[in-house]
Amino acid sequence: PLWRLPLANWRQTVSGWVRSPTDDAVMRVSIFFDIRCVAGSRELADQLQAHMLATASANTIFLAALARNALCNRPPLGFFRRFVLERNGEHRDMLDLKHRGIIPVVELARIHAIANQVTQVNTWERLDALAANKTMALKDARNLQDALNFVMQVRLEQQCEQLKLKGEPSNFVNPKDLGDMARKQLRDAFLTIHDGQESISQSFSAGTF
């Protein structure tokens, strides 16, 4: 019932999130701003998305809050581009591919899409649209797509191996289990993500976008 609202109430809810970008509001945005129409009136979904994008893109403080959230998950690289591994728990000495690689790219694409009123919600399509309307350099968009593709490939290959061994698939990989070329490519992918985060840190910090 909380989310079964008429369009007017949804607009009020979204406007409230944008005016007061609390941690909870930012979390809601990461869910609801990726709206897709799967049944019913597409026109209603399109109207709500248009309101979301118009309201959010005009509020620099809100965009700064989204940027801070997008910077919470940093790629696991330290000095001299060395991998920073998990220190504790069952995944000690491993890399978290989901939270340190995949989610950061999704969030990078989302904040750029919201800031530039891009209607696509798929990450690859968002990056394509940003490059097409020249709000992101084509090289940067392609590099982020390549980085995301490679991290997801490593994760899927790792999960397939885990399933073959009757284990539970996870989002973690030990870099020692990768070949030299794969380790280099993974390091390059993380570096691309790092550069993308540095860009939004400078562009959206303190609501100056």
Rosetta constraint file for C-alpha pairs under 8 A:
AtomPair CA 1 CA 5 HARMONIC 7.66 0.50
AtomPair CA 5 CA 9 HARMONIC 5.96 0.50
AtomPair CA 5 CA 10 HARMONIC 6.14 0.50
AtomPair CA 6 CA 10 HARMONIC 6.36 0.50
AtomPair CA 7 CA 11 HARMONIC 6.21 0.50
AtomPair CA 7 CA 44 HARMONIC 6.98 0.50
AtomPair CA 7 CA 48 HARMONIC 6.90 0.50
AtomPair CA 8 CA 12 HARMONIC 6.45 0.50
AtomPair CA 9 CA 13 HARMONIC 6.17 0.50
AtomPair CA 10 CA 14 HARMONIC 6.18 0.50
AtomPair CA 10 CA 48 HARMONIC 7.35 0.50
AtomPair CA 11 CA 15 HARMONIC 6.10 0.50
AtomPair CA 11 CA 48 HARMONIC 6.65 0.50
AtomPair CA 11 CA 51 HARMONIC 6.78 0.50
AtomPair CA 11 CA 52 HARMONIC 7.63 0.50
AtomPair CA 12 CA 16 HARMONIC 6.15 0.50
AtomPair CA 13 CA 17 HARMONIC 6.43 0.50
AtomPair CA 14 CA 18 HARMONIC 6.34 0.50
AtomPair CA 14 CA 52 HARMONIC 6.45 0.50
AtomPair CA 15 CA 19 HARMONIC 6.12 0.50
AtomPair CA 15 CA 52 HARMONIC 7.74 0.50
AtomPair CA 15 CA 55 HARMONIC 6.77 0.50
AtomPair CA 16 CA 20 HARMONIC 6.11 0.50
AtomPair CA 17 CA 21 HARMONIC 5.52 0.50
AtomPair CA 17 CA 22 HARMONIC 7.55 0.50
AtomPair CA 17 CA 25 HARMONIC 5.03 0.50
AtomPair CA 17 CA 26 HARMONIC 7.38 0.50
AtomPair CA 17 CA 29 HARMONIC 7.71 0.50
AtomPair CA 18 CA 25 HARMONIC 7.65 0.50
AtomPair CA 18 CA 55 HARMONIC 7.15 0.50
AtomPair CA 18 CA 56 HARMONIC 6.01 0.50
AtomPair CA 18 CA 59 HARMONIC 7.25 0.50
AtomPair CA 18 CA 62 HARMONIC 5.75 0.50
AtomPair CA 19 CA 59 HARMONIC 7.91 0.50
AtomPair CA 19 CA 62 HARMONIC 7.17 0.50
AtomPair CA 20 CA 25 HARMONIC 7.37 0.50
AtomPair CA 20 CA 62 HARMONIC 7.69 0.50
AtomPair CA 21 CA 25 HARMONIC 5.33 0.50
AtomPair CA 21 CA 26 HARMONIC 5.88 0.50
AtomPair CA 21 CA 62 HARMONIC 5.78 0.50
AtomPair CA 21 CA 65 HARMONIC 6.47 0.50
AtomPair CA 22 CA 26 HARMONIC 6.21 0.50
AtomPair CA 23 CA 27 HARMONIC 6.21 0.50
AtomPair CA 24 CA 28 HARMONIC 6.24 0.50
AtomPair CA 25 CA 29 HARMONIC 6.23 0.50
AtomPair CA 26 CA 30 HARMONIC 6.38 0.50
AtomPair CA 26 CA 65 HARMONIC 7.31 0.50
AtomPair CA 26 CA 66 HARMONIC 6.43 0.50
AtomPair CA 26 CA 69 HARMONIC 7.61 0.50
AtomPair CA 27 CA 31 HARMONIC 6.79 0.50
AtomPair CA 28 CA 32 HARMONIC 6.01 0.50
AtomPair CA 29 CA 33 HARMONIC 5.24 0.50
AtomPair CA 30 CA 34 HARMONIC 6.98 0.50
AtomPair CA 31 CA 35 HARMONIC 7.70 0.50
AtomPair CA 33 CA 49 HARMONIC 7.18 0.50
AtomPair CA 33 CA 52 HARMONIC 7.02 0.50
AtomPair CA 34 CA 121 HARMONIC 5.26 0.50
AtomPair CA 35 CA 45 HARMONIC 7.37 0.50
AtomPair CA 35 CA 49 HARMONIC 7.10 0.50
AtomPair CA 35 CA 121 HARMONIC 7.18 0.50
AtomPair CA 36 CA 45 HARMONIC 7.27 0.50
AtomPair CA 36 CA 121 HARMONIC 7.68 0.50
AtomPair CA 37 CA 41 HARMONIC 7.65 0.50
AtomPair CA 37 CA 42 HARMONIC 5.72 0.50
AtomPair CA 37 CA 45 HARMONIC 6.07 0.50
AtomPair CA 41 CA 45 HARMONIC 6.97 0.50
AtomPair CA 42 CA 46 HARMONIC 6.10 0.50
AtomPair CA 43 CA 47 HARMONIC 6.09 0.50
AtomPair CA 44 CA 48 HARMONIC 6.23 0.50
AtomPair CA 45 CA 49 HARMONIC 6.09 0.50
AtomPair CA 46 CA 50 HARMONIC 6.07 0.50
AtomPair CA 47 CA 51 HARMONIC 6.32 0.50
AtomPair CA 48 CA 52 HARMONIC 6.17 0.50
AtomPair CA 49 CA 53 HARMONIC 6.17 0.50
AtomPair CA 49 CA 119 HARMONIC 7.52 0.50
AtomPair CA 50 CA 54 HARMONIC 6.05 0.50
AtomPair CA 50 CA 119 HARMONIC 7.97 0.50
AtomPair CA 51 CA 55 HARMONIC 5.91 0.50
AtomPair CA 52 CA 56 HARMONIC 5.96 0.50
AtomPair CA 53 CA 57 HARMONIC 5.74 0.50
AtomPair CA 53 CA 114 HARMONIC 5.65 0.50
AtomPair CA 53 CA 115 HARMONIC 7.52 0.50
AtomPair CA 53 CA 117 HARMONIC 5.16 0.50
AtomPair CA 53 CA 118 HARMONIC 7.79 0.50
AtomPair CA 53 CA 119 HARMONIC 7.98 0.50
AtomPair CA 54 CA 58 HARMONIC 6.40 0.50
AtomPair CA 54 CA 117 HARMONIC 6.80 0.50
AtomPair CA 55 CA 59 HARMONIC 6.79 0.50
AtomPair CA 56 CA 62 HARMONIC 6.73 0.50
AtomPair CA 56 CA 63 HARMONIC 7.12 0.50
AtomPair CA 56 CA 114 HARMONIC 6.75 0.50
AtomPair CA 56 CA 115 HARMONIC 7.11 0.50
AtomPair CA 57 CA 63 HARMONIC 7.23 0.50
AtomPair CA 57 CA 114 HARMONIC 5.88 0.50
AtomPair CA 57 CA 115 HARMONIC 4.43 0.50
AtomPair CA 57 CA 116 HARMONIC 6.59 0.50
AtomPair CA 57 CA 117 HARMONIC 6.65 0.50
AtomPair CA 58 CA 115 HARMONIC 7.80 0.50
AtomPair CA 59 CA 63 HARMONIC 6.45 0.50
AtomPair CA 60 CA 64 HARMONIC 6.12 0.50
AtomPair CA 60 CA 204 HARMONIC 7.55 0.50
AtomPair CA 60 CA 207 HARMONIC 4.45 0.50
AtomPair CA 60 CA 208 HARMONIC 6.34 0.50
AtomPair CA 60 CA 209 HARMONIC 6.04 0.50
AtomPair CA 61 CA 65 HARMONIC 6.36 0.50
AtomPair CA 61 CA 206 HARMONIC 7.00 0.50
AtomPair CA 61 CA 207 HARMONIC 4.49 0.50
AtomPair CA 61 CA 208 HARMONIC 7.96 0.50
AtomPair CA 62 CA 66 HARMONIC 6.37 0.50
AtomPair CA 62 CA 207 HARMONIC 7.42 0.50
AtomPair CA 63 CA 67 HARMONIC 6.16 0.50
AtomPair CA 63 CA 111 HARMONIC 7.24 0.50
AtomPair CA 63 CA 115 HARMONIC 7.17 0.50
AtomPair CA 63 CA 204 HARMONIC 6.50 0.50
AtomPair CA 63 CA 207 HARMONIC 6.62 0.50
AtomPair CA 63 CA 209 HARMONIC 7.85 0.50
AtomPair CA 64 CA 68 HARMONIC 6.26 0.50
AtomPair CA 64 CA 204 HARMONIC 5.06 0.50
AtomPair CA 64 CA 205 HARMONIC 5.46 0.50
AtomPair CA 64 CA 206 HARMONIC 5.91 0.50
AtomPair CA 64 CA 207 HARMONIC 4.85 0.50
AtomPair CA 64 CA 208 HARMONIC 7.83 0.50
AtomPair CA 64 CA 209 HARMONIC 7.99 0.50
AtomPair CA 65 CA 69 HARMONIC 6.34 0.50
AtomPair CA 66 CA 70 HARMONIC 6.15 0.50
AtomPair CA 66 CA 111 HARMONIC 6.69 0.50
AtomPair CA 67 CA 71 HARMONIC 6.28 0.50
AtomPair CA 67 CA 111 HARMONIC 7.01 0.50
AtomPair CA 67 CA 200 HARMONIC 6.51 0.50
AtomPair CA 67 CA 201 HARMONIC 6.72 0.50
AtomPair CA 67 CA 204 HARMONIC 6.28 0.50
AtomPair CA 67 CA 205 HARMONIC 7.26 0.50
AtomPair CA 68 CA 72 HARMONIC 6.70 0.50
AtomPair CA 68 CA 201 HARMONIC 7.70 0.50
AtomPair CA 68 CA 205 HARMONIC 7.86 0.50
AtomPair CA 70 CA 104 HARMONIC 6.37 0.50
AtomPair CA 70 CA 107 HARMONIC 5.53 0.50
AtomPair CA 70 CA 108 HARMONIC 6.62 0.50
AtomPair CA 70 CA 197 HARMONIC 7.73 0.50
AtomPair CA 71 CA 104 HARMONIC 7.54 0.50
AtomPair CA 71 CA 197 HARMONIC 6.45 0.50
AtomPair CA 71 CA 201 HARMONIC 7.67 0.50
AtomPair CA 73 CA 99 HARMONIC 6.21 0.50
AtomPair CA 73 CA 100 HARMONIC 5.59 0.50
AtomPair CA 73 CA 103 HARMONIC 7.68 0.50
AtomPair CA 73 CA 104 HARMONIC 6.21 0.50
AtomPair CA 74 CA 100 HARMONIC 5.64 0.50
AtomPair CA 74 CA 101 HARMONIC 7.94 0.50
AtomPair CA 74 CA 104 HARMONIC 7.20 0.50
AtomPair CA 74 CA 194 HARMONIC 7.07 0.50
AtomPair CA 75 CA 100 HARMONIC 4.64 0.50
AtomPair CA 75 CA 101 HARMONIC 5.91 0.50
AtomPair CA 75 CA 104 HARMONIC 7.82 0.50
AtomPair CA 75 CA 190 HARMONIC 5.47 0.50
AtomPair CA 75 CA 191 HARMONIC 7.55 0.50
AtomPair CA 75 CA 193 HARMONIC 6.77 0.50
AtomPair CA 75 CA 194 HARMONIC 6.20 0.50
AtomPair CA 76 CA 83 HARMONIC 5.65 0.50
AtomPair CA 76 CA 84 HARMONIC 4.79 0.50
AtomPair CA 76 CA 85 HARMONIC 6.93 0.50
AtomPair CA 76 CA 95 HARMONIC 7.20 0.50
AtomPair CA 76 CA 100 HARMONIC 6.29 0.50
AtomPair CA 76 CA 190 HARMONIC 7.13 0.50
AtomPair CA 77 CA 81 HARMONIC 5.34 0.50
AtomPair CA 77 CA 82 HARMONIC 5.42 0.50
AtomPair CA 77 CA 83 HARMONIC 4.72 0.50
AtomPair CA 77 CA 84 HARMONIC 5.27 0.50
AtomPair CA 77 CA 187 HARMONIC 7.70 0.50
AtomPair CA 77 CA 190 HARMONIC 7.14 0.50
AtomPair CA 77 CA 191 HARMONIC 7.56 0.50
AtomPair CA 78 CA 82 HARMONIC 5.22 0.50
AtomPair CA 78 CA 83 HARMONIC 6.20 0.50
AtomPair CA 78 CA 84 HARMONIC 5.87 0.50
AtomPair CA 81 CA 187 HARMONIC 7.24 0.50
AtomPair CA 81 CA 191 HARMONIC 7.79 0.50
AtomPair CA 82 CA 187 HARMONIC 7.93 0.50
AtomPair CA 83 CA 95 HARMONIC 7.96 0.50
AtomPair CA 83 CA 187 HARMONIC 7.46 0.50
AtomPair CA 84 CA 95 HARMONIC 7.52 0.50
AtomPair CA 85 CA 92 HARMONIC 7.03 0.50
AtomPair CA 85 CA 93 HARMONIC 4.89 0.50
AtomPair CA 85 CA 94 HARMONIC 5.17 0.50
AtomPair CA 85 CA 95 HARMONIC 5.44 0.50
AtomPair CA 86 CA 91 HARMONIC 6.39 0.50
AtomPair CA 86 CA 92 HARMONIC 4.82 0.50
AtomPair CA 86 CA 93 HARMONIC 5.15 0.50
AtomPair CA 86 CA 94 HARMONIC 5.46 0.50
AtomPair CA 86 CA 95 HARMONIC 6.31 0.50
AtomPair CA 86 CA 96 HARMONIC 7.58 0.50
AtomPair CA 87 CA 91 HARMONIC 7.98 0.50
AtomPair CA 87 CA 92 HARMONIC 5.06 0.50
AtomPair CA 87 CA 93 HARMONIC 6.18 0.50
AtomPair CA 88 CA 92 HARMONIC 4.86 0.50
AtomPair CA 88 CA 93 HARMONIC 7.92 0.50
AtomPair CA 91 CA 95 HARMONIC 7.97 0.50
AtomPair CA 91 CA 172 HARMONIC 6.98 0.50
AtomPair CA 93 CA 174 HARMONIC 6.61 0.50
AtomPair CA 94 CA 172 HARMONIC 6.02 0.50
AtomPair CA 94 CA 173 HARMONIC 5.33 0.50
AtomPair CA 94 CA 174 HARMONIC 4.43 0.50
AtomPair CA 94 CA 175 HARMONIC 6.87 0.50
AtomPair CA 95 CA 100 HARMONIC 7.87 0.50
AtomPair CA 95 CA 172 HARMONIC 5.32 0.50
AtomPair CA 95 CA 173 HARMONIC 5.31 0.50
AtomPair CA 95 CA 174 HARMONIC 6.20 0.50
AtomPair CA 95 CA 175 HARMONIC 7.22 0.50
AtomPair CA 96 CA 100 HARMONIC 5.67 0.50
AtomPair CA 96 CA 101 HARMONIC 7.47 0.50
AtomPair CA 96 CA 171 HARMONIC 5.94 0.50
AtomPair CA 96 CA 172 HARMONIC 4.71 0.50
AtomPair CA 96 CA 173 HARMONIC 6.94 0.50
AtomPair CA 97 CA 101 HARMONIC 5.01 0.50
AtomPair CA 97 CA 102 HARMONIC 6.44 0.50
AtomPair CA 97 CA 151 HARMONIC 6.61 0.50
AtomPair CA 97 CA 152 HARMONIC 7.83 0.50
AtomPair CA 97 CA 155 HARMONIC 6.65 0.50
AtomPair CA 97 CA 171 HARMONIC 5.53 0.50
AtomPair CA 97 CA 172 HARMONIC 5.79 0.50
AtomPair CA 97 CA 173 HARMONIC 7.27 0.50
AtomPair CA 98 CA 102 HARMONIC 4.87 0.50
AtomPair CA 98 CA 103 HARMONIC 6.00 0.50
AtomPair CA 98 CA 171 HARMONIC 5.68 0.50
AtomPair CA 98 CA 172 HARMONIC 7.77 0.50
AtomPair CA 99 CA 103 HARMONIC 5.34 0.50
AtomPair CA 99 CA 104 HARMONIC 7.03 0.50
AtomPair CA 100 CA 104 HARMONIC 6.51 0.50
AtomPair CA 101 CA 105 HARMONIC 6.82 0.50
AtomPair CA 101 CA 148 HARMONIC 7.22 0.50
AtomPair CA 101 CA 151 HARMONIC 6.47 0.50
AtomPair CA 101 CA 190 HARMONIC 6.62 0.50
AtomPair CA 101 CA 193 HARMONIC 7.38 0.50
AtomPair CA 102 CA 106 HARMONIC 6.47 0.50
AtomPair CA 102 CA 148 HARMONIC 6.06 0.50
AtomPair CA 102 CA 151 HARMONIC 6.82 0.50
AtomPair CA 102 CA 152 HARMONIC 7.08 0.50
AtomPair CA 103 CA 107 HARMONIC 6.12 0.50
AtomPair CA 104 CA 108 HARMONIC 6.05 0.50
AtomPair CA 104 CA 193 HARMONIC 7.15 0.50
AtomPair CA 105 CA 109 HARMONIC 6.15 0.50
AtomPair CA 105 CA 123 HARMONIC 7.95 0.50
AtomPair CA 105 CA 144 HARMONIC 6.86 0.50
AtomPair CA 105 CA 148 HARMONIC 6.66 0.50
AtomPair CA 105 CA 193 HARMONIC 6.62 0.50
AtomPair CA 106 CA 110 HARMONIC 6.16 0.50
AtomPair CA 106 CA 123 HARMONIC 5.84 0.50
AtomPair CA 107 CA 111 HARMONIC 6.22 0.50
AtomPair CA 108 CA 112 HARMONIC 6.41 0.50
AtomPair CA 108 CA 196 HARMONIC 7.18 0.50
AtomPair CA 108 CA 197 HARMONIC 7.12 0.50
AtomPair CA 108 CA 200 HARMONIC 7.78 0.50
AtomPair CA 109 CA 113 HARMONIC 6.01 0.50
AtomPair CA 109 CA 123 HARMONIC 6.02 0.50
AtomPair CA 109 CA 126 HARMONIC 6.23 0.50
AtomPair CA 109 CA 127 HARMONIC 6.21 0.50
AtomPair CA 110 CA 114 HARMONIC 6.09 0.50
AtomPair CA 110 CA 121 HARMONIC 7.67 0.50
AtomPair CA 110 CA 123 HARMONIC 7.36 0.50
AtomPair CA 110 CA 126 HARMONIC 7.52 0.50
AtomPair CA 111 CA 115 HARMONIC 6.04 0.50
AtomPair CA 112 CA 116 HARMONIC 6.14 0.50
AtomPair CA 112 CA 130 HARMONIC 7.64 0.50
AtomPair CA 113 CA 117 HARMONIC 5.75 0.50
AtomPair CA 113 CA 118 HARMONIC 4.68 0.50
AtomPair CA 113 CA 119 HARMONIC 7.32 0.50
AtomPair CA 113 CA 120 HARMONIC 7.76 0.50
AtomPair CA 113 CA 126 HARMONIC 6.31 0.50
AtomPair CA 113 CA 130 HARMONIC 7.05 0.50
AtomPair CA 114 CA 118 HARMONIC 6.24 0.50
AtomPair CA 116 CA 130 HARMONIC 7.97 0.50
AtomPair CA 116 CA 135 HARMONIC 7.29 0.50
AtomPair CA 118 CA 126 HARMONIC 6.90 0.50
AtomPair CA 118 CA 129 HARMONIC 6.97 0.50
AtomPair CA 118 CA 130 HARMONIC 7.34 0.50
AtomPair CA 119 CA 126 HARMONIC 7.84 0.50
AtomPair CA 120 CA 125 HARMONIC 6.05 0.50
AtomPair CA 120 CA 126 HARMONIC 5.31 0.50
AtomPair CA 120 CA 129 HARMONIC 7.55 0.50
AtomPair CA 121 CA 125 HARMONIC 7.10 0.50
AtomPair CA 121 CA 126 HARMONIC 6.23 0.50
AtomPair CA 122 CA 126 HARMONIC 5.97 0.50
AtomPair CA 123 CA 127 HARMONIC 6.32 0.50
AtomPair CA 124 CA 128 HARMONIC 6.25 0.50
AtomPair CA 124 CA 145 HARMONIC 6.37 0.50
AtomPair CA 125 CA 129 HARMONIC 6.08 0.50
AtomPair CA 126 CA 130 HARMONIC 6.12 0.50
AtomPair CA 127 CA 131 HARMONIC 6.22 0.50
AtomPair CA 127 CA 136 HARMONIC 7.95 0.50
AtomPair CA 127 CA 141 HARMONIC 5.36 0.50
AtomPair CA 127 CA 142 HARMONIC 7.70 0.50
AtomPair CA 127 CA 145 HARMONIC 7.40 0.50
AtomPair CA 128 CA 132 HARMONIC 6.09 0.50
AtomPair CA 128 CA 141 HARMONIC 6.89 0.50
AtomPair CA 129 CA 133 HARMONIC 6.15 0.50
AtomPair CA 130 CA 134 HARMONIC 6.01 0.50
AtomPair CA 130 CA 135 HARMONIC 5.29 0.50
AtomPair CA 130 CA 136 HARMONIC 5.27 0.50
AtomPair CA 130 CA 137 HARMONIC 7.97 0.50
AtomPair CA 130 CA 141 HARMONIC 7.48 0.50
AtomPair CA 131 CA 135 HARMONIC 6.26 0.50
AtomPair CA 131 CA 136 HARMONIC 5.04 0.50
AtomPair CA 131 CA 137 HARMONIC 5.74 0.50
AtomPair CA 131 CA 138 HARMONIC 4.85 0.50
AtomPair CA 131 CA 141 HARMONIC 6.21 0.50
AtomPair CA 132 CA 138 HARMONIC 7.70 0.50
AtomPair CA 134 CA 138 HARMONIC 7.50 0.50
AtomPair CA 136 CA 140 HARMONIC 6.74 0.50
AtomPair CA 136 CA 141 HARMONIC 6.53 0.50
AtomPair CA 137 CA 141 HARMONIC 6.32 0.50
AtomPair CA 138 CA 142 HARMONIC 6.11 0.50
AtomPair CA 139 CA 143 HARMONIC 6.03 0.50
AtomPair CA 140 CA 144 HARMONIC 6.22 0.50
AtomPair CA 140 CA 196 HARMONIC 7.92 0.50
AtomPair CA 141 CA 145 HARMONIC 6.26 0.50
AtomPair CA 142 CA 146 HARMONIC 6.07 0.50
AtomPair CA 143 CA 147 HARMONIC 6.06 0.50
AtomPair CA 143 CA 192 HARMONIC 6.71 0.50
AtomPair CA 144 CA 148 HARMONIC 6.09 0.50
AtomPair CA 144 CA 189 HARMONIC 7.88 0.50
AtomPair CA 144 CA 192 HARMONIC 6.55 0.50
AtomPair CA 144 CA 193 HARMONIC 6.71 0.50
AtomPair CA 144 CA 196 HARMONIC 7.84 0.50
AtomPair CA 145 CA 149 HARMONIC 6.05 0.50
AtomPair CA 146 CA 150 HARMONIC 6.15 0.50
AtomPair CA 146 CA 189 HARMONIC 7.52 0.50
AtomPair CA 147 CA 151 HARMONIC 6.23 0.50
AtomPair CA 147 CA 186 HARMONIC 7.89 0.50
AtomPair CA 147 CA 188 HARMONIC 7.75 0.50
AtomPair CA 147 CA 189 HARMONIC 4.36 0.50
AtomPair CA 147 CA 190 HARMONIC 7.18 0.50
AtomPair CA 147 CA 192 HARMONIC 6.79 0.50
AtomPair CA 147 CA 193 HARMONIC 7.27 0.50
AtomPair CA 148 CA 152 HARMONIC 6.09 0.50
AtomPair CA 148 CA 189 HARMONIC 7.43 0.50
AtomPair CA 149 CA 153 HARMONIC 6.06 0.50
AtomPair CA 150 CA 154 HARMONIC 6.23 0.50
AtomPair CA 150 CA 185 HARMONIC 7.72 0.50
AtomPair CA 150 CA 186 HARMONIC 7.09 0.50
AtomPair CA 150 CA 189 HARMONIC 7.20 0.50
AtomPair CA 151 CA 155 HARMONIC 6.24 0.50
AtomPair CA 151 CA 186 HARMONIC 6.70 0.50
AtomPair CA 151 CA 189 HARMONIC 7.22 0.50
AtomPair CA 152 CA 156 HARMONIC 6.11 0.50
AtomPair CA 153 CA 157 HARMONIC 6.13 0.50
AtomPair CA 154 CA 158 HARMONIC 6.06 0.50
AtomPair CA 155 CA 159 HARMONIC 6.13 0.50
AtomPair CA 155 CA 171 HARMONIC 6.12 0.50
AtomPair CA 155 CA 172 HARMONIC 7.37 0.50
AtomPair CA 155 CA 173 HARMONIC 7.40 0.50
AtomPair CA 156 CA 160 HARMONIC 6.13 0.50
AtomPair CA 157 CA 161 HARMONIC 6.35 0.50
AtomPair CA 158 CA 162 HARMONIC 6.28 0.50
AtomPair CA 158 CA 169 HARMONIC 7.72 0.50
AtomPair CA 158 CA 170 HARMONIC 7.95 0.50
AtomPair CA 158 CA 173 HARMONIC 6.74 0.50
AtomPair CA 159 CA 163 HARMONIC 6.18 0.50
AtomPair CA 159 CA 168 HARMONIC 7.84 0.50
AtomPair CA 159 CA 169 HARMONIC 4.62 0.50
AtomPair CA 159 CA 170 HARMONIC 6.21 0.50
AtomPair CA 159 CA 171 HARMONIC 7.63 0.50
AtomPair CA 160 CA 164 HARMONIC 6.19 0.50
AtomPair CA 160 CA 169 HARMONIC 7.43 0.50
AtomPair CA 161 CA 165 HARMONIC 6.41 0.50
AtomPair CA 162 CA 166 HARMONIC 6.40 0.50
AtomPair CA 162 CA 167 HARMONIC 4.95 0.50
AtomPair CA 162 CA 168 HARMONIC 6.22 0.50
AtomPair CA 162 CA 169 HARMONIC 5.59 0.50
AtomPair CA 163 CA 167 HARMONIC 5.21 0.50
AtomPair CA 163 CA 168 HARMONIC 6.36 0.50
AtomPair CA 163 CA 169 HARMONIC 6.26 0.50
AtomPair CA 173 CA 177 HARMONIC 7.49 0.50
AtomPair CA 174 CA 178 HARMONIC 7.45 0.50
AtomPair CA 175 CA 183 HARMONIC 6.48 0.50
AtomPair CA 178 CA 182 HARMONIC 5.86 0.50
AtomPair CA 178 CA 183 HARMONIC 5.99 0.50
AtomPair CA 179 CA 183 HARMONIC 6.15 0.50
AtomPair CA 180 CA 184 HARMONIC 6.27 0.50
AtomPair CA 181 CA 185 HARMONIC 6.15 0.50
AtomPair CA 182 CA 186 HARMONIC 5.98 0.50
AtomPair CA 183 CA 187 HARMONIC 6.09 0.50
AtomPair CA 184 CA 188 HARMONIC 6.17 0.50
AtomPair CA 185 CA 189 HARMONIC 6.13 0.50
AtomPair CA 186 CA 190 HARMONIC 6.26 0.50
AtomPair CA 187 CA 191 HARMONIC 6.21 0.50
AtomPair CA 188 CA 192 HARMONIC 6.26 0.50
AtomPair CA 189 CA 193 HARMONIC 6.41 0.50
AtomPair CA 190 CA 194 HARMONIC 6.13 0.50
AtomPair CA 191 CA 195 HARMONIC 6.21 0.50
AtomPair CA 192 CA 196 HARMONIC 6.29 0.50
AtomPair CA 193 CA 197 HARMONIC 6.26 0.50
AtomPair CA 194 CA 198 HARMONIC 6.22 0.50
AtomPair CA 195 CA 199 HARMONIC 6.27 0.50
AtomPair CA 196 CA 200 HARMONIC 6.61 0.50
AtomPair CA 197 CA 201 HARMONIC 6.07 0.50
AtomPair CA 198 CA 202 HARMONIC 6.37 0.50
AtomPair CA 199 CA 203 HARMONIC 6.15 0.50
AtomPair CA 200 CA 204 HARMONIC 5.52 0.50
AtomPair CA 200 CA 205 HARMONIC 7.49 0.50
AtomPair CA 201 CA 205 HARMONIC 5.47 0.50
AtomPair CA 203 CA 208 HARMONIC 6.98 0.50
AtomPair CA 203 CA 209 HARMONIC 5.52 0.50
AtomPair CA 204 CA 208 HARMONIC 5.78 0.50
AtomPair CA 204 CA 209 HARMONIC 4.90 0.50
AtomPair CA 205 CA 209 HARMONIC 7.46 0.50
